[in-house]
Amino acid sequence: MCKVIAVSSNKGGVAKTTSTLNLGIGLARKGKKDLLIDVDGQADLTKCLGIRDPEKLDYHENQVLRNLVFVFFRHLPAFFHLKRSCR
């Protein structure tokens, strides 16, 4: 079973990028698979991960999020079936 951790705040300068980056690195060091999604217009997390020019990427956050939503909803009935059978 996967877990979702969201780091969000409307206020700037509260260490959202730093916290997200450190969580991702810490989980990866523990052998966990993790996915960091940077939806900030400034793409600071993406730059911290070594991609210097995010504008040149083939995929942008709107495409990635659309694909994730598609995959989630495609597997949604199986997920609910699994949850009901675990009771």
Secondary structure, 3 states (H helix, E strand, C coil): CCCCCCCCCCCCCCCHHHHHHHHHHHHHHCCCCCCCCCCCCCCHHHHHCCCCCHHHCCCCHHHHHHHHHHHHHHHHHHHHHHHHHCC
